[in-house]
């Protein structure tokens, strides 16, 4: 994807930064000449830049891993040769081992860095042995604001009017820019809590962080009308899931409503109701479907009928196979820590998996062994031995070149951000919270039926359906960056019943669930504050 425009913004912003201006930039039309923003091609180029920057930001680190199951403590170092790293996943229960031909044991340490506050702070130091995971990038929010600025400028230009565009094109591009803007804000809220919010094209005034519930409410208002100006689904198969559509906007809106339902008790019923209605809308559109579990490789490959939005990755384009960092951080795919030969070659340096899931977590996700996801996504699912366990969910499109001894490329799978099953299960959760138990069970069973899993019993009453939906999301969306956020927004992160890394009420209320914000955010903004939990005493 082209990134010229956004890169120019970064360079000029850095070189012309004024201590009196917040997020100062040079107008993009002055950087690119008077002919810019004159045609649909110009707009397409600008939007491609924004998607490219989103891809770069997401793949700079193991985003789904660090913000998902790693952070909640469900991932532990694997046991080599049946010895050593077994048990609870806590630091005291593991022994160090001697590196073998596979190399440094740093990658086995990675899951432990995100469940221990002090190790997490050490983990964002890229000079550490595990620095390749680049966790520090998760603390830096400026790239999101670069994308937001570009979206703000584009919306402004489109609202001013571009003669070459039809009214329909103008509305569609405005909606797409707003989708990208809202997605950035949503990602930041989940990472940092309160954030600076603005939508003006050339913001120069210093602004304080705004309450995250207010930010999400503004994003909802920003997107819920324009979503109908987007195509329901992309008719071009090559663009399916990788460009904003009405389906993607619905998925994002549902996630935003459910986030606020967890943090705005006074309005939770309204948020649940809106979520349920949007879920009903996307189901009745018949524009998306759950593919048979036997076709999971199609989903993981990307651009499938199940994808609402993804950051598309393929080894077929723009990749130097001798350089694992040519397209993205080699450690960015969640599955990297859980696979070895034959999904990675050569065999000599890929003989075991670095990480496994705790036995308790696997049993909570799979209380019934009747579930085709067990055989489709795992080898030895309840085995913590590094030489036998593998998570195949992200390794079903394996790229093998046994003749290249330097190859360390992950399988050819996309980065799934929102899927149809996510929307279905959010609807199920909202219905359960509204005490619409029968309807909630029907939605839950749409996902279970695809996996030939045991169906939730009809007429079972309230029972444990809320927990059943929570664990179904943990199972279905494993490794897709949702699990820890589900724990946080539902407050289940406070209970050992649901996570191996529970938070106390005090730690939660002081923002211990969020990530640190890099001190660079303080520049040129006297109103800016960092996340106090990470800079104070008493971690």
Backbone torsions as a table, in degrees:
resi	resn	phi	psi	omega
1	UNK	NA	144.9	179.1
2	UNK	-74.0	141.8	-179.9
3	UNK	-131.6	17.5	-171.9
4	UNK	-58.8	-47.7	-173.5
5	UNK	-63.8	-48.2	-177.8
6	UNK	-65.8	-39.0	178.3
7	UNK	-61.3	-40.3	176.9
8	UNK	-61.4	-40.6	177.2
9	UNK	-58.5	-44.0	-178.1
10	UNK	-64.0	-46.8	-177.5
11	UNK	-62.0	-48.3	-177.6
12	UNK	-67.0	-38.9	178.5
13	UNK	-60.6	-41.6	-177.8
14	UNK	-68.8	-38.2	-174.9
15	UNK	-81.1	-24.4	-175.4
16	UNK	-114.2	18.0	-176.0
17	UNK	-63.1	131.6	179.1
18	UNK	-111.1	140.9	-179.8
19	UNK	-68.4	-12.3	-179.0
20	UNK	-99.3	-1.3	-175.5
21	UNK	-123.6	135.6	179.4
22	UNK	-96.8	125.1	-179.5
23	UNK	53.6	44.5	-178.5
24	UNK	-67.3	137.6	176.9
25	UNK	-141.8	162.5	171.9
26	UNK	-93.6	134.0	-179.6
27	UNK	-51.4	134.6	-173.5
28	UNK	-64.2	-29.3	-179.1
29	UNK	-71.5	-21.7	177.2
30	UNK	-82.1	-18.7	177.3
31	UNK	-83.1	-30.3	-169.5
32	UNK	-114.2	3.8	178.0
33	UNK	94.2	169.4	-174.1
34	UNK	-73.4	-11.4	-175.7
35	UNK	-87.3	-6.2	-177.7
36	UNK	-74.7	155.1	-175.7
37	UNK	60.5	35.4	179.8
38	UNK	-109.6	-12.9	-174.8
39	UNK	-145.3	168.0	176.3
40	UNK	-63.1	-32.7	178.3
41	UNK	-63.2	-38.1	177.1
42	UNK	-61.6	-43.6	-179.1
43	UNK	-66.5	-43.0	179.0
44	UNK	-59.4	-41.9	179.4
45	UNK	-62.9	-43.7	179.3
46	UNK	-61.7	-45.2	-179.7
47	UNK	-67.0	-38.2	176.4
48	UNK	-60.6	-38.8	176.2
49	UNK	-59.6	-42.3	-178.3
50	UNK	-65.6	-44.2	177.0
51	UNK	-62.5	-38.6	178.5
52	UNK	-62.1	-40.1	178.2
53	UNK	-69.8	-34.8	173.8
54	UNK	-60.8	-43.9	178.9
55	UNK	-60.9	-46.4	-179.3
56	UNK	-60.1	-42.6	-178.5
57	UNK	-66.1	-44.3	-177.1
58	UNK	-66.5	-38.5	-173.7
59	UNK	-92.9	4.7	177.3
60	UNK	-70.2	-16.5	-180.0
61	UNK	-148.8	-179.5	173.5
62	UNK	-83.1	75.3	-171.1
63	UNK	-60.4	-53.3	-177.1
64	UNK	-63.0	-36.3	179.8
65	UNK	-70.2	-51.8	-175.2
66	UNK	-64.5	-35.8	-176.8
67	UNK	-96.5	1.1	-177.4
68	UNK	-116.5	-115.0	-173.5
69	UNK	-68.4	-26.8	175.6
70	UNK	-61.4	-48.1	-174.3
71	UNK	-67.2	-30.7	-177.1
72	UNK	-88.8	-0.1	172.1
73	UNK	86.3	10.7	-177.5
74	UNK	-83.5	-7.6	-179.2
75	UNK	-111.9	132.4	178.8
76	UNK	-132.1	161.0	175.7
77	UNK	-61.4	140.9	-179.5
78	UNK	-73.2	157.5	178.1
79	UNK	-89.8	124.5	179.4
80	UNK	-89.0	126.7	177.5
81	UNK	62.4	23.1	179.7
82	UNK	79.0	4.3	-178.7
83	UNK	-116.6	160.9	166.8
84	UNK	86.8	-105.5	-160.3
85	UNK	-81.6	76.4	175.4
86	UNK	-120.4	-178.0	168.2
87	UNK	96.5	-140.0	-166.5
88	UNK	-79.1	-19.6	-175.6
89	UNK	93.6	3.3	179.1
90	UNK	-88.1	155.1	-173.7
91	UNK	-57.3	-40.0	-175.4
92	UNK	-69.1	-16.4	-174.9
93	UNK	-94.1	11.0	-174.6
94	UNK	-126.4	151.7	179.5
95	UNK	-115.8	149.1	176.9
96	UNK	-75.1	152.6	179.7
97	UNK	-133.4	162.6	-178.4
98	UNK	-82.4	130.1	178.5
99	UNK	-60.0	144.8	176.2
100	UNK	-114.1	-159.2	-176.7
101	UNK	-61.4	-20.2	-179.7
102	UNK	-72.0	-17.4	173.8
103	UNK	110.6	-157.3	-174.7
104	UNK	-61.2	148.6	176.0
105	UNK	-86.6	7.3	-177.1
106	UNK	-56.9	-38.4	-177.6
107	UNK	-66.2	-25.7	175.5
108	UNK	-73.9	-23.0	179.6
109	UNK	-78.1	-21.7	-171.0
110	UNK	-52.7	-51.4	-177.5
111	UNK	-58.7	-31.0	-177.4
112	UNK	-73.2	-23.8	-177.2
113	UNK	-69.1	-26.1	-174.8
114	UNK	-94.9	-3.7	177.2
115	UNK	-105.3	-3.7	179.2
116	UNK	-122.2	121.1	-172.4
117	UNK	-57.0	-45.0	-177.4
118	UNK	-70.5	-36.5	175.8
119	UNK	-68.1	-33.2	177.2
120	UNK	-63.0	-43.6	177.7
121	UNK	-63.9	-35.9	174.6
122	UNK	-69.3	-33.3	-177.4
123	UNK	-66.4	-22.9	178.3
124	UNK	-86.8	4.1	172.8
125	UNK	-89.9	107.3	-174.8
126	UNK	-69.0	-4.6	176.8
127	UNK	-82.2	-8.5	179.5
128	UNK	-71.8	163.9	-179.3
129	UNK	-58.0	-27.5	-179.8
130	UNK	-94.8	17.9	-175.1
131	UNK	-57.6	-23.4	179.2
132	UNK	-59.2	-23.6	178.4
133	UNK	-74.5	-16.1	170.4
134	UNK	54.1	45.6	178.9
135	UNK	-62.5	-23.8	179.8
136	UNK	-58.2	-30.6	-178.6
137	UNK	-59.9	-28.0	179.8
138	UNK	-68.0	-17.6	-179.3
139	UNK	-92.4	-5.9	-174.9
140	UNK	-105.0	115.9	-175.3
141	UNK	-100.0	-4.5	-176.0
142	UNK	-56.4	-42.9	179.7
143	UNK	-56.5	-33.4	176.0
144	UNK	-63.5	-40.5	-178.7
145	UNK	-71.7	-28.2	173.5
146	UNK	-61.9	-43.8	178.6
147	UNK	-67.3	-42.3	179.9
148	UNK	-62.1	-41.8	177.5
149	UNK	-60.7	-44.6	179.0
150	UNK	-60.8	-40.8	178.3
151	UNK	-65.9	-41.3	179.2
152	UNK	-61.1	-44.4	-180.0
153	UNK	-64.6	-43.3	-179.1
154	UNK	-62.7	-45.1	178.3
155	UNK	-58.9	-43.2	-179.9
156	UNK	-61.2	-46.3	-179.9
157	UNK	-63.7	-40.7	-179.9
158	UNK	-67.6	-38.5	179.2
159	UNK	-69.8	-29.0	174.3
160	UNK	-67.0	-32.1	178.5
161	UNK	110.0	127.5	175.9
162	UNK	-120.9	108.9	-172.0
163	UNK	-53.5	-31.7	-176.2
164	UNK	-71.7	-13.5	-177.1
165	UNK	-100.3	145.0	172.6
166	UNK	-76.5	165.8	177.8
167	UNK	-59.9	-38.8	-180.0
168	UNK	-66.2	-43.3	177.7
169	UNK	-61.7	-43.3	-178.9
170	UNK	-59.2	-46.9	-179.5
171	UNK	-64.2	-38.8	-179.3
172	UNK	-66.3	-43.0	-179.3
173	UNK	-68.8	-36.4	175.6
174	UNK	-61.1	-45.1	-180.0
175	UNK	-62.8	-39.3	-179.2
176	UNK	-68.0	-42.2	177.7
177	UNK	-62.6	-38.8	178.9
178	UNK	-69.0	-35.4	175.5
179	UNK	-60.1	-48.0	-179.8
180	UNK	-61.2	-43.4	179.3
181	UNK	-61.0	-47.1	-178.9
182	UNK	-66.2	-36.6	177.8
183	UNK	-62.5	-41.7	177.8
184	UNK	-62.0	-46.5	179.9
185	UNK	-63.3	-39.8	-179.3
186	UNK	-64.5	-43.3	177.5
187	UNK	-60.8	-42.6	-178.4
188	UNK	-67.6	-41.2	178.9
189	UNK	-59.1	-44.3	-179.5
190	UNK	-68.2	-29.0	178.8
191	UNK	-80.7	-43.3	-167.7
192	UNK	-118.6	-11.6	-173.7
193	UNK	84.1	-121.8	179.8
194	UNK	-66.7	139.1	-179.8
195	UNK	-138.1	165.7	173.5
196	UNK	-76.5	128.6	-177.7
197	UNK	-120.2	130.0	173.7
198	UNK	-158.4	153.1	179.4
199	UNK	-130.2	3.4	178.5
200	UNK	-73.7	149.1	-173.0
201	UNK	-70.8	-33.5	-176.1
202	UNK	-130.9	68.6	-176.7
203	UNK	-71.4	125.0	-179.7
204	UNK	-118.7	-17.2	-177.2
205	UNK	-84.3	141.7	174.5
206	UNK	-67.7	135.2	-177.1
207	UNK	-125.9	144.8	176.5
208	UNK	-82.0	168.2	171.9
209	UNK	-68.4	142.9	-178.1
210	UNK	-110.5	146.0	179.2
211	UNK	-50.9	132.8	-172.0
212	UNK	-64.7	-32.7	176.8
213	UNK	-62.5	-41.7	177.4
214	UNK	-63.7	-42.0	178.9
215	UNK	-60.2	-47.3	-179.1
216	UNK	-65.6	-39.7	177.1
217	UNK	-60.7	-40.0	177.8
218	UNK	-66.6	-38.3	177.0
219	UNK	-64.3	-40.8	178.0
220	UNK	-60.3	-46.1	178.7
221	UNK	-64.7	-33.1	-179.0
222	UNK	-68.1	-31.6	-170.2
223	UNK	-107.0	-27.6	-168.4
224	UNK	-66.7	-30.2	174.9
225	UNK	-79.1	-53.4	-179.4
226	UNK	-61.6	-20.1	-179.4
227	UNK	-55.5	-31.2	-178.5
228	UNK	-75.3	-8.3	175.6
229	UNK	-88.6	-5.0	178.0
230	UNK	-91.1	150.6	173.7
231	UNK	-64.4	144.6	-179.5
232	UNK	-58.2	-41.2	178.2
233	UNK	-153.0	153.9	178.8
234	UNK	-76.3	129.5	179.6
235	UNK	-77.8	-25.4	176.4
236	UNK	-79.0	114.6	-176.6
237	UNK	-57.1	-29.0	-178.5
238	UNK	-71.5	-16.8	-179.0
239	UNK	-106.1	-3.3	-176.1
240	UNK	-63.0	126.5	178.0
241	UNK	83.1	-17.3	-174.8
242	UNK	-103.8	-6.2	173.8
243	UNK	-123.9	153.6	-179.6
244	UNK	-63.1	134.2	174.8
245	UNK	-134.1	174.9	175.3
246	UNK	-61.6	-37.1	177.9
247	UNK	-62.1	-41.9	178.1
248	UNK	-65.2	-42.0	179.4
249	UNK	-64.0	-40.1	177.0
250	UNK	-62.0	-44.9	178.8
251	UNK	-60.0	-42.2	178.9
252	UNK	-67.2	-43.4	178.3
253	UNK	-60.4	-42.4	179.1
254	UNK	-61.2	-43.5	178.4
255	UNK	-63.9	-38.2	180.0
256	UNK	-70.1	-42.1	176.6
257	UNK	-59.8	-43.1	-177.2
258	UNK	-71.4	-31.6	175.0
259	UNK	-62.1	-48.6	-179.3
260	UNK	-68.0	-28.6	176.6
261	UNK	-59.2	-31.1	179.9
262	UNK	-80.2	-19.2	-174.4
263	UNK	-119.4	-1.0	-179.1
264	UNK	-132.1	75.1	-173.7
265	UNK	-55.4	-34.0	-177.0
266	UNK	-64.6	-24.1	-176.6
267	UNK	-118.9	17.8	-175.2
268	UNK	-64.9	-36.9	179.7
269	UNK	-62.5	-42.5	176.9
270	UNK	-61.3	-44.3	-179.3
271	UNK	-65.4	-39.7	176.6
272	UNK	-64.8	-41.1	-179.0
273	UNK	-63.4	-44.7	179.1
274	UNK	-63.4	-40.8	179.2
275	UNK	-62.4	-46.6	-179.6
276	UNK	-61.4	-40.6	-179.7
277	UNK	-66.1	-41.9	178.4
278	UNK	-66.1	-38.7	176.5
279	UNK	-62.1	-40.4	177.0
280	UNK	-63.3	-39.5	179.8
281	UNK	-62.7	-44.8	-176.3
282	UNK	-72.5	-33.8	177.7
283	UNK	-66.7	-45.0	-177.8
284	UNK	-73.9	-12.9	176.9
285	UNK	-70.1	-25.4	-178.6
286	UNK	57.9	22.3	179.6
287	UNK	-86.8	-15.7	-178.1
288	UNK	-129.5	157.9	178.5
289	UNK	-151.1	155.3	172.5
290	UNK	-84.2	117.1	178.9
291	UNK	-71.6	150.6	175.1
292	UNK	-54.0	145.5	-176.9
293	UNK	-61.5	-23.4	176.3
294	UNK	-68.7	-14.0	178.1
295	UNK	-107.6	25.1	-178.8
296	UNK	-58.6	-33.1	-179.8
297	UNK	-58.4	-31.9	177.0
298	UNK	-66.8	-40.0	178.5
299	UNK	-65.5	-47.4	-177.4
300	UNK	-66.8	-30.4	178.5
301	UNK	-66.9	-33.9	176.6
302	UNK	110.0	161.4	176.6
303	UNK	62.6	35.8	-179.1
304	UNK	-94.7	173.2	177.4
305	UNK	-70.4	-7.0	179.4
306	UNK	-94.7	-13.6	-174.0
307	UNK	-82.6	126.1	170.3
308	UNK	-90.2	-45.5	174.8
309	UNK	-157.9	139.7	179.3
310	UNK	-148.5	162.4	171.1
311	UNK	-103.8	99.5	-166.5
312	UNK	-69.1	131.3	178.2
313	UNK	-129.9	134.4	174.5
314	UNK	-147.1	147.5	177.9
315	UNK	-83.5	-1.6	-175.8
316	UNK	-81.9	-13.4	-175.8
317	UNK	-131.2	137.6	168.6
318	UNK	54.6	41.4	179.8
319	UNK	-130.7	126.6	172.7
320	UNK	-90.8	109.7	-173.7
321	UNK	-65.3	-16.6	176.9
322	UNK	-86.9	-4.4	-178.4
323	UNK	-127.9	99.4	-176.6
324	UNK	-64.1	-12.8	179.0
325	UNK	-98.6	10.9	-174.8
326	UNK	-65.4	-36.4	-176.9
327	UNK	-108.8	-32.5	-179.1
328	UNK	-165.2	166.0	174.0
329	UNK	-52.2	129.5	-176.5
330	UNK	-60.3	-24.0	-177.9
331	UNK	-95.2	2.5	-174.3
332	UNK	-68.3	-35.4	177.8
333	UNK	-67.1	135.0	-179.2
334	UNK	-56.7	-39.2	-174.0
335	UNK	-70.4	-10.1	-176.0
336	UNK	-54.9	-38.2	-175.3
337	UNK	-79.7	-4.9	-169.8
338	UNK	-121.3	10.2	-177.4
339	UNK	-130.7	158.6	173.5
340	UNK	-149.5	-165.1	179.3
341	UNK	-54.5	136.1	11.7
342	UNK	-92.2	7.3	-179.5
343	UNK	-82.3	-17.2	171.5
344	UNK	-132.1	143.1	179.8
345	UNK	-131.2	161.1	-1.1
346	UNK	-74.9	160.9	-175.0
347	UNK	-60.7	-36.1	-173.6
348	UNK	-58.7	-35.9	-177.5
349	UNK	-104.3	7.5	179.3
350	UNK	-139.8	63.4	-174.5
351	UNK	-96.7	-12.4	-178.3
352	UNK	-151.5	161.3	175.2
353	UNK	-85.7	145.0	-179.7
354	UNK	-78.9	-29.8	-172.4
355	UNK	-135.8	159.3	174.9
356	UNK	-141.2	174.4	174.0
357	UNK	-98.0	148.8	179.7
358	UNK	-62.3	150.2	-179.4
359	UNK	-62.0	-40.5	179.3
360	UNK	-61.5	-41.1	-178.6
361	UNK	-64.9	-44.1	179.1
362	UNK	-61.4	-40.0	-179.2
363	UNK	-70.0	-33.3	177.3
364	UNK	-69.8	-37.0	177.7
365	UNK	-72.7	-36.4	-175.0
366	UNK	-122.7	69.2	176.5
367	UNK	-68.1	-24.3	175.6
368	UNK	-114.6	130.4	-177.8
369	UNK	-77.5	-8.5	177.4
370	UNK	-79.6	89.1	-178.5
371	UNK	-165.9	115.0	-175.5
372	UNK	-67.8	-12.6	175.8
373	UNK	-67.7	-25.8	178.4
374	UNK	-61.2	-47.6	-178.2
375	UNK	-81.5	-28.6	-178.7
376	UNK	-77.1	-36.2	-173.1
377	UNK	-103.1	-11.8	-174.0
378	UNK	-135.2	153.7	157.0
379	UNK	-115.5	136.1	-177.6
380	UNK	47.2	61.0	-171.7
381	UNK	-60.7	-30.1	-177.7
382	UNK	-103.8	18.0	-178.8
383	UNK	-107.9	128.6	-180.0
384	UNK	-98.1	15.3	177.8
385	UNK	-79.3	127.2	-174.9
386	UNK	-62.5	-25.8	-175.2
387	UNK	-86.6	-14.0	-178.0
388	UNK	-115.4	-33.7	-179.4
389	UNK	-73.9	136.2	169.0
390	UNK	-149.0	143.3	172.6
391	UNK	-99.1	104.3	-175.5
392	UNK	-87.3	-1.4	-175.6
393	UNK	-55.4	-36.1	-179.0
394	UNK	-111.8	25.1	-178.4
395	UNK	-131.8	19.2	-174.4
396	UNK	-83.5	-10.3	174.5
397	UNK	-118.3	77.6	-170.3
398	UNK	-83.6	132.9	175.2
399	UNK	-100.4	117.3	-174.5
400	UNK	-121.5	126.8	174.6
401	UNK	-140.3	82.7	-174.0
402	UNK	-65.9	-14.7	-178.8
403	UNK	-85.1	-5.8	-178.9
404	UNK	-107.1	101.7	-175.2
405	UNK	-70.2	-14.6	-178.0
406	UNK	-94.3	1.0	-171.8
407	UNK	-71.4	128.6	172.8
408	UNK	-143.7	62.2	-176.9
409	UNK	-108.1	134.2	176.5
410	UNK	-73.1	158.0	179.3
411	UNK	-53.8	159.7	-170.3
412	UNK	-83.6	75.7	-179.0
413	UNK	-128.8	152.9	-176.6
414	UNK	-82.8	174.9	173.5
415	UNK	-99.9	104.9	-177.3
416	UNK	-79.0	122.2	-179.7
417	UNK	-103.2	-48.9	176.5
418	UNK	-140.1	131.4	176.9
419	UNK	-120.1	165.3	179.4
420	UNK	-58.1	-38.3	-179.5
421	UNK	-65.3	-31.7	175.0
422	UNK	-60.0	-47.2	-179.9
423	UNK	-64.1	-42.3	-179.7
424	UNK	-61.1	-44.3	-177.1
425	UNK	-74.4	-29.4	172.4
426	UNK	-65.7	-39.7	175.7
427	UNK	-62.5	-43.8	178.9
428	UNK	-59.5	-44.0	-179.8
429	UNK	-63.4	-44.6	179.9
430	UNK	-62.9	-41.4	178.9
431	UNK	-63.3	-41.0	178.6
432	UNK	-63.1	-39.6	178.7
433	UNK	-67.8	-26.1	177.0
434	UNK	-88.0	6.5	179.4
435	UNK	64.6	27.7	173.9
436	UNK	-98.2	72.6	-166.5
437	UNK	-67.3	-43.1	-179.0
438	UNK	-61.3	-46.7	-179.6
439	UNK	-65.6	-36.9	178.1
440	UNK	-63.4	-42.6	178.4
441	UNK	-64.1	-37.2	178.5
442	UNK	-64.0	-41.8	178.3
443	UNK	-66.5	-44.0	177.5
444	UNK	-56.8	-41.9	-176.3
445	UNK	-71.8	-18.5	173.2
446	UNK	-60.3	-40.0	-179.3
447	UNK	-78.1	-41.4	-179.8
448	UNK	-65.0	-37.8	-177.7
449	UNK	-63.8	-36.3	179.4
450	UNK	-60.6	-32.0	-178.7
451	UNK	-95.2	7.3	-175.8
452	UNK	54.0	36.7	179.4
453	UNK	-89.9	167.6	177.4
454	UNK	-63.0	126.7	-177.4
455	UNK	-77.9	149.2	174.7
456	UNK	-68.4	129.2	-172.2
457	UNK	-64.2	131.1	177.4
458	UNK	-66.9	137.3	178.2
459	UNK	73.9	19.1	-177.3
460	UNK	-76.7	-8.6	-177.6
461	UNK	77.5	-167.9	-176.5
462	UNK	-59.9	-56.4	176.0
463	UNK	49.2	-129.6	-178.5
464	UNK	-113.3	32.0	-172.4
465	UNK	-64.7	-33.3	179.4
466	UNK	-64.4	-43.1	176.2
467	UNK	-68.2	-37.0	179.0
468	UNK	-60.5	-40.7	179.1
469	UNK	-69.2	-40.3	177.8
470	UNK	-58.5	-48.1	-178.3
471	UNK	-70.8	-29.2	175.7
472	UNK	-65.6	-40.1	176.5
473	UNK	-64.8	-41.3	178.1
474	UNK	-58.7	-41.3	-177.9
475	UNK	-74.3	-51.1	-174.1
476	UNK	-68.3	-37.7	-174.9
477	UNK	-102.6	20.1	179.9
478	UNK	-50.7	126.2	175.6
479	UNK	78.1	8.6	-178.3
480	UNK	-106.2	12.4	172.3
481	UNK	83.7	19.9	-177.7
482	UNK	-106.6	-25.1	-164.7
483	UNK	-61.9	-51.3	-177.0
484	UNK	-65.1	-36.9	177.6
485	UNK	-64.4	-35.7	175.3
486	UNK	-64.1	-40.7	177.1
487	UNK	-61.8	-41.8	-176.2
488	UNK	-70.1	-50.1	-173.7
489	UNK	-69.8	-26.2	178.4
490	UNK	-93.2	-2.6	-178.0
491	UNK	66.5	10.3	175.2
492	UNK	-68.2	-15.6	178.4
493	UNK	-64.3	-12.0	178.8
494	UNK	-84.8	-4.6	-172.8
495	UNK	-122.9	133.0	176.4
496	UNK	-64.7	-17.8	178.7
497	UNK	-64.4	-24.8	-172.3
498	UNK	-115.6	-14.4	-177.6
499	UNK	-148.7	147.2	175.1
500	UNK	-82.1	-3.6	178.8
501	UNK	-130.5	64.0	-177.1
502	UNK	-70.5	153.5	176.3
503	UNK	-105.7	149.1	170.9
504	UNK	-78.1	162.5	176.2
505	UNK	-59.1	-39.7	-179.6
506	UNK	-63.6	-46.7	-179.7
507	UNK	-64.4	-40.6	179.2
508	UNK	-62.5	-48.2	-176.7
509	UNK	-66.8	-24.3	178.1
510	UNK	-89.7	6.7	175.5
511	UNK	88.0	19.7	179.4
512	UNK	-66.6	-14.7	178.1
513	UNK	-78.1	-23.5	-177.0
514	UNK	-84.9	173.6	177.7
515	UNK	-94.2	155.3	172.7
516	UNK	-62.3	153.9	173.4
517	UNK	-107.5	129.2	-178.8
518	UNK	-61.4	143.1	-176.7
519	UNK	-62.3	-16.8	178.3
520	UNK	-61.4	-20.7	179.0
521	UNK	-68.0	-15.5	-179.0
522	UNK	-77.2	-17.4	-174.1
523	UNK	-58.4	129.2	173.1
524	UNK	63.9	17.0	-179.0
525	UNK	-137.6	97.6	-178.5
526	UNK	-68.0	-14.6	-178.6
527	UNK	-92.3	-5.4	-174.9
528	UNK	-77.5	139.8	173.5
529	UNK	-129.7	152.4	177.0
530	UNK	-93.1	173.1	177.1
531	UNK	-73.7	108.0	-168.2
532	UNK	-60.9	-30.1	-178.7
533	UNK	-55.4	-37.4	-172.9
534	UNK	-87.1	-8.9	-178.8
535	UNK	-115.0	-8.5	179.9
536	UNK	-91.6	-172.8	176.4
537	UNK	-93.2	168.5	174.2
538	UNK	80.7	34.2	174.2
539	UNK	-60.6	NA	NA
